[in-house]
Amino acid sequence: MTRPTDETTPVRPMAPSLAALGRVHFLGLGGVGVSGIARIMQQQGVPISGTDAKDLPVMHELEAAGAAVFVGYDARNLDRVAQRAGGAGVDTVVASSIAGPGNPEYDAAIARGVPVLHRSQGLAAAMAGHRVLAVAGTHGKTTTSSMAAMTFTRAGADPTFAVGAAVAGLGTNARAGAGEWFIAEADESDGTLLNYRPQIAIVTNVEADHLDFYGSADAVVQVFRDFALLLPPDGVLVACADDPGALALAQWVRAEAAAGRPAPRVVTYGSEPGRGDDLVLTDSDLAGTAGGTGQRVTFRWAGGRSTQVELAVPGRHNALNAAAVLLAAHYAGLEAEDAAGGLEAFRGTARRFEFRGERAGVRVFDDYAHHPTEVAAAIAAGRSVAGGHRVHVLFQPHLFSRTRDFADGFAQALSAADGVRVLPVYAAREEPIAGVDSTLITRHLSTLLPGSGEVPEDAGAGVAGLVAAARPGDVILTMGAGDVTAQGGAILAALADRDEETLDGGR
């Protein structure tokens, strides 16, 4: 593999400064990423407008703050912006990945010579003038960046942040602060994490994913190497040494520095004492908290001191995420005690082991897990919450290509549950692939977890099966990046109906 150059690195030209953007029109305004950038720019004093195909709540919030908002793409919306703004037209367009060529407003902007930036370039422009903490990794970006946003906020750093889900306790996924730090989730799915210039970067893990874009696992490794070398020599790479891919990245960057080539400082965290990590936690450092949904963690620093944190979120993966944030906060100049207090205030984010409710003694959680490693982590968290009770999973595979590439891995991860219903594949942006469906997972899963071999014809049938099997004390998880999240309410309603029928039958 090669070091990044203008020829080898798939990075777009650097974004212009925020002041140079003028009035910015956003395409895909209702999406969590684009709306977050729009919110930050609006709070930074940039006049904004935008369009989405759907009328979504966040658009009303932006409109109430002064944005010109449109529902339904139409080239004439570019002119309507000028009409609503008293003659000031669109100077720059920022487009989401799905609002590219072929979108009438995108095409109209190109035809008129209006600069069009990718969402990531818009985010990079908003970062101007800040020191950037970027959180990257195949999994855990949203939770870790949200932890960082809460930690820096509670520690008094007043950061600007843009993360992938609303942060409980902060009430939003994006906000412009007055402090020097900008905390952002760096998405590797299409290589656009290379548009950022961080001072500190967290890499939670490096695994094969998004192979529909990259084509090979080696290409995924390369983009993270390129990303690490975007850090300046006085920058810091924070890597999880428990993950083989992130550890290999850390070792590679250290080798670059040892060879006399420009490279950042590397610090690591993990759970193996004696490995030389800068921050360590072990099984003996983890303890459950009252109620079973949190954990008390003791983090041990290389110098011998320790920091204890009571996390409100369960799972070893969340303890590791917190370790990453503690290290990043240290190198950002925050006191460990202040950072610990911020971590203790963190209550999670939307769709990351999110508690949806409890009925009939059964607790229901929802998780965005859509890769085998994420599925395994979510089930392990469910286990820690359920104690000696059972964990049931309603899983919806996301993308035909990912189902094809990771079917056996999904089966292995899902087999750690006590009961599983695998729904039909959520296609999202893809067309069906011949021979690829959920039975690729269930055929293998049925050999590991008998009784899990059938694919329900629809979500309703899957819900009915889970509810029939659940007993007081059990945990039900809905998992996937598609619309399975909507089934949490249906599960709770079905549990309530079952409980009522049981009571009626006992009268």
Secondary structure, 3 states (H helix, E strand, C coil): CCCCCCCCCCCCCCCCCHHHCCCEEEECCCCHHHHHHHHHHHHCCCCEEEEECCCCHHHHHHHHCCCEEEECCCCCHHHHHHHHCCCCCCCEEEECCCCCCCCHHHHHHHHHCCCEEEHHHHHHHHCCCCEEEEEECCCCHHHHHHHHHHHHHHCCCCCEEEEEEEECCCCEEEECCCCCEEEEECCCCCCHHHHCCCCEEEECCCCCCCHHHHCCHHHHHHHHHHHHCCCCCCCEEEEECCCHHHHHHHHHHHHHHHCCCCCCEEEEEECCCCCCCCEECCHHHEEECCCCCCEEEEEEECCCCEEEEEECCCCHHHHHHHHHHHHHHHHCCCCHHHHHHHHHHCCCECCCCEEEEEECCEEEEEECCCCHHHHHHHHHHHHHHHCCCCEEEEECCECHHHHHHHHHHHHHHHCCCCEEEECCCECCCCCCCCCCCCHHHHHHHHHHCCCCCCCCCCHHHHHHHHHHHCCCCCEEEEECCCHHHHHHHHHHHHHHHHHHHHHHHCC
